[in-house]
Amino acid sequence: MTKTKNNKTGEIVAAHKHSGHGGIVSVCSAHPAVVRAAAELAREYGAPLLLESTSNQVDQFGGYTGLTPAEYIAQTRAMLPADCDVTFGGDHLGPNRWQHLPAAEAMTNSEELIRSYVAAGYEKIHLDCSMSCAGDPVPLPDATVAERAARLCRIAEDTRAAMPDAVPLVYIIGTEVPVPGGAKEALDGVTPTTPDAARTTYAVHKDTFAAHGLGDDVWARVVALVVQPGVEFDHHGVEDYRPERATALSAVANDFPHAVFEAHSTDYQTPQAFKDLVRDHFAILKVGPALT
């Protein structure tokens, strides 16, 4: 009998849920120097390497890099030692690239996006259907966001099921996502996600996944909820993490049996801020432009 392989990101989250300690950095850069340096540091610490690409960067049509998911993984692996313990993640996977299209067409493209990422070997999937498409209300109701995310999760599960010996997928959900790559306008204070908003996003997704036949086994692999802990950066400044502003939000993570928080745009935070973020259950920290 073949032993089921474990998802490294899932293991780190499970360890954090057990002990309250430990997290993982998500490296969101395709620059060769960054990729190689991250691999060297991961080896030094004996830690897994998590590399992510976004739906803007890599998709079934090539994205702005001109690479499909399979081509991105092949190109990136060629930069790494053969024995590198690397996991690939897909960020903002959903209709992000096709917001100008009607929802039906955008979601058809999104389904193929998910298929191509999973088939290529990505193991961490951020299901992000928070953006409105042509003709949609702005903002989208939580129920619509969750319905579309569940639809994509079903595609991911079916694709993975056809891949012998594949590592089980883990999923990230969440609708309150900072602008990919940092803010485009001047910072004027960043408000953390409210506890009620985090609870609602989690609960609505859980119920909707169940309604789509995505049961407890799948929901246990929803390992993080994207929230805003109060951090951001732009071309002129950085909004530092202030733990006292996120105390109530941090406590909500204790309500989730299998999930922590994922924080985006944590570039340029101080070493102490990174420690505080992980302590406060923002255990997946995404960094990109600062590394590049």
Sequence and secondary structure as in RCSB ss.txt:
>XXXX:A:sequence
MTKTKNNKTGEIVAAHKHSGHGGIVSVCSAHPAVVRAAAELAREYGAPLLLESTSNQVDQFGGYTGLTPAEYIAQ
TRAMLPADCDVTFGGDHLGPNRWQHLPAAEAMTNSEELIRSYVAAGYEKIHLDCSMSCAGDPVPLPDATVAERAA
RLCRIAEDTRAAMPDAVPLVYIIGTEVPVPGGAKEALDGVTPTTPDAARTTYAVHKDTFAAHGLGDDVWARVVAL
VVQPGVEFDHHGVEDYRPERATALSAVANDFPHAVFEAHSTDYQTPQAFKDLVRDHFAILKVGPALT
>XXXX:A:secstr
       HHHHHHHHHHHHS   EEEE    HHHHHHHHHHHHHHT  EEEEEETTTB TT GGGTB HHHHHHH
HHTTS TT  EEEEEEEESGGGGTTSBHHHHHHHHHHHHHHHHHHT  EEEE   S  BT  SS  HHHHHHHHH
HHHHHHHHHHHTSTT    EEEE S    TTS SS         HHHHHHHHHHHHHHHHHTT  HHHHTTEEEE
EE  S EE SS EE   GGGSHHHHHHGGG SS EEEE   TT  HHHHHHHHHTTEEEEEE TTT 
